């Protein structure tokens, strides 16, 4: 079904938006005393999608600045991939409608 790739890609976009937001939070607060580090954990929704949950931990236990910079690039790459899946699903739906219509 054409809607499944749309659901999967949309959930991926939302999850990677959360990764980007959390990484930006960590970078902005890297030198803030007593700040907490936002950790993003991805999991399957069971319906072919993905979700991201955020937990906060003390900066002493948290990620490094370099990890957050890499996560920014990772979220960009994942975002582009999910956007391409949406475009492909849209193209497929258009072709199906052309055949039926």
HUFENSUL-V223275 format. One record per residue. N is the residue number from 1. OMEGA is omega in radians with two decimals (* if undefined). NEAR is the number of other ideal C-beta (glycine too) atoms within 12 Angstrom. D_FIRST is the distance of its C-alpha to the first C-alpha in Angstrom with 2 decimals. Layout:
BEGIN
n omega near d_first
N OMEGA NEAR D_FIRST
N OMEGA NEAR D_FIRST
END
This chain:
BEGIN
n omega near d_first
1 -3.05 13 0.00
2 -3.09 21 3.79
3 -3.13 18 5.59
4 3.09 18 5.97
5 3.11 25 8.05
6 3.11 25 9.71
7 -3.12 24 10.74
8 -3.12 28 11.95
9 3.14 30 13.81
10 3.12 27 15.27
11 3.08 29 16.57
12 3.09 33 17.99
13 -3.13 29 19.74
14 -3.14 26 21.25
15 -3.14 31 22.38
16 3.01 32 24.00
17 3.11 26 25.65
18 3.08 29 27.29
19 3.14 38 28.42
20 3.13 29 29.95
21 -3.14 22 31.63
22 3.11 35 33.09
23 3.10 35 34.33
24 3.08 20 35.95
25 -3.11 27 37.57
26 3.13 34 38.98
27 -3.12 26 40.28
28 -3.09 17 41.89
29 -3.05 22 43.57
30 -3.11 23 44.52
31 3.13 11 48.22
32 3.13 14 48.23
33 3.10 10 50.41
34 3.10 11 48.85
35 3.08 19 45.36
36 -3.14 22 42.35
37 3.08 30 39.61
38 3.14 32 35.99
39 3.14 26 33.89
40 3.11 36 30.10
41 3.14 18 28.28
42 3.05 24 24.58
43 3.12 13 22.66
44 3.09 15 19.22
45 -3.10 19 17.78
46 3.13 11 16.44
47 3.12 14 12.89
48 3.13 19 12.26
49 3.13 25 14.40
50 3.04 28 18.07
51 3.13 26 21.04
52 3.08 30 24.56
53 3.13 18 27.69
54 2.98 23 31.12
55 3.13 17 34.37
56 3.12 20 37.79
57 3.13 18 40.48
58 -3.11 15 43.98
59 3.14 23 44.48
60 -3.14 12 46.61
61 -2.90 12 43.67
62 -3.09 27 41.07
63 3.12 29 39.50
64 3.10 17 41.50
65 -3.13 19 41.48
66 3.10 14 40.25
67 -3.12 22 37.20
68 3.08 30 36.27
69 3.09 19 36.76
70 3.12 18 34.48
71 3.07 32 31.85
72 3.13 27 32.04
73 3.11 18 31.29
74 -3.14 22 28.53
75 3.08 30 26.81
76 -3.14 20 27.20
77 3.11 18 25.63
78 3.13 29 22.68
79 3.11 25 22.28
80 3.14 18 22.25
81 3.13 20 19.65
82 3.08 30 17.23
83 3.11 21 18.13
84 3.07 18 17.34
85 3.10 27 13.78
86 3.13 25 13.48
87 3.13 17 15.22
88 3.10 19 13.13
89 3.10 24 9.83
90 3.10 20 12.15
91 3.13 17 13.47
92 3.13 20 10.31
93 3.08 21 9.62
94 3.11 15 13.34
95 3.12 14 13.43
96 3.13 15 11.03
97 3.07 12 13.25
98 3.14 10 16.25
99 -3.10 9 15.52
100 -3.02 9 15.01
101 * 8 17.76
END
